[in-house]
């Protein structure tokens, strides 16, 4: 008997095993009951519709009560003819107006005697002296002018051929000096006085600011060498970069507002005069140029500016709130509220997108009502309804709401047997029917 008892587990071990089995089974029943309670509202809130369109990427219509819509923040808005305004902003930099930059490059060889403009940034006006040079060719041309004038005076009483020849020589001497950009006043002075000066004064052809200086006193210069570069800052450029996606919203002649970090509260208005025909492959942007008036000279090259251009879609185009459109990467969707209250996913063709609204070119009609906020939550429930509907036909997947459970039975009295089949919780007896 002792050997037989040693081969069997003890009574305590049997009891522990039975209690563990009961606990596992009870936990499984409780988990199934809770899952059924959670699935019930979902099955009621998201009703699969047989007439949902296939062009919405397999999404299903969704039914939301007013309380549920309010709880998750869903609002609705009508489809209207409200215009779509889009603003394109970019950062630009002030630069010279290249059409107003002048280079001072004498057409004569010579030597610089003295400078009147001595530093970069100096402002000069048209006609102001810049420098004096000694140019042997200019001196020789002036002497020829003096001789031609004397010759014409001498043959004034001669034949017509003599007078014509003298006039031609005098006109040729004048032209030679004018071709070298010697001022007409200087030519007239030499001709009338007969006095030839060694130094020739070069003057500013226009008003501007010296932005480049590459000459010093005593320097030998060559014909065509740039000595000064001047820019007229009464008009400036602001050049910025516009992203490729924003290019349809800008065009030549478009009005642009410019603000400046260095000038708080100052707003200048200009227009776009140039759009680069080539996209930068690294930044995917195109350069644009805006011309601004700068009569007060407050805008300085190198300043940073913020450019804002506004574009407006045609007034007769339908539009919806921007948050109403859900872009999936393959299509653009909205959720249309039908008369029966169902939210139907509808693929739409969109146009220009503004800050608040998006133009709709196809897929909706005037007066339709769409979900205007929390669209992504409705889309998530629509996708979940599709997934749940597809699982409803799988073995063991019952998507109906769980039935109401009866009241739980009272716990068994101490010492009584369990009501579950095969589970006898009474104390085990010994092999001979007696207690040990």
BELZI-V98058 format. One line per field, one symbol per residue. phi: phi as a letter, one per 40 degrees, with the letter a starting at -180 (. if undefined). psi: psi as a letter, one per 20 degrees, with the letter a starting at -180 (. if undefined). burial: 1 if it has 24 or more other C-alpha atoms within 12 Angstrom, else 0. A space follows every 10 residues. Layout:
phi=???
psi=???
burial=???
This chain:
phi=.ccccccbcc cccccccccc cccccccccc cccccccccc cccccbbcbc ccccccggcb cbbbcccccc ccgcbbaccb cccbbbbbba cbbcaccccb bbbcbdcbci bccabbbbac gccbbdgccb abbbbdcccc cccccccccc cccccccccc cccccccccc cccccdcccc gcdccccccc cccgbbcccb ccbccacibc babbabcgcc bbdgcccbbb bcccbbbbbb bbcdcccccb acgccbcbbb ccbdgcbbba bcbabdcbcc ccbfbbcbbb cbcaccgccb dhccbbbbbb bbcdccccab dccccbcchb abbbbcccdc gcbbcbcbbb bcbccbbbcb cahbbdgcbb cbafcccccc cccccccccc ccccdgbbcc cccccccccc cccdgccccc cgbbcccccc cbgbcc
psi=hghhhhiqqr hghggggggg gggghghggg ghgghhhhhg hghghopppi jpqijkkjqq qppprhgggh hjkprqqqpr kpqpppppqr prpprqohik ppponqjqqa qpgqphoiqp ippqrpiqpg rqqoohhhgh hhhhgghhgh ghhhjhjarh hghghhhggg hhhggghhhj kpqhhhghgg hhhjppqgqp ppqpirqapo ipplqrpiqp qqpippgqpq pojiprqopr ppqhhihiiq rpipppppqp himpippqpa qpipppippo igilrqpqpp pqqlhikhpp piqqqppopp qpqqhjpqqr qhihpopihh rpqroporhj iqoppppqpq cppahhrppo iqirrpiqpr piqkhhghhg hghhhggghh ihiqpinojq qqqpqrqpqq qqqpirqqip pjoojrpqrr hjirq.
burial=0000000000 0000000000 0000000000 0000000010 0110111100 0100010111 1111000010 0001111111 1111111111 1111111000 1111111101 1110111000 0011000011 1111100110 1111111110 0100000000 0000011011 0011011001 1110011101 1000011011 1111111111 1111100000 1000001111 1111111111 1111011011 1001111111 0000000111 1101110000 0000011111 1111000011 1011111111 1110001111 1111110000 0111111000 0111111111 1111001111 1011000111 1111111110 1111110110 0000000011 0000000000 0000000000 0000100000 000000
